[in-house]
């Protein structure tokens, strides 16, 4: 399955905190399938459920930080990302066995 992860620290928006960097490195280490959407948003591929994924990251989350994880099962659309990102999304949907069609940077389920 594919999951969207949004992690927000309680630090200044213009500063990428040590916790954000550590969180990003943990994603890159734990998951073979991952993509960075922004400094605080990621897509991962995992067979774990949302609670298991959340619990894996709890040691990296600060007291006032926020973490949101949801399974991606809906259509997707994007702009401003590389062709490589689009290919990653397409390949990830294939790996997750999600039936879709793709046109102009849009996934239709």
Secondary structure, 3 states (H helix, E strand, C coil): CEEEEEEECCCCCCCCCHHHHHHHHHHHHHCCEEEEEECCEEEEECCCCHHHHHHHHHHHCCCCCEEEEEECCCCEECCCCCHHHHHHHHHHHHHCCCCCEEECCEEEC
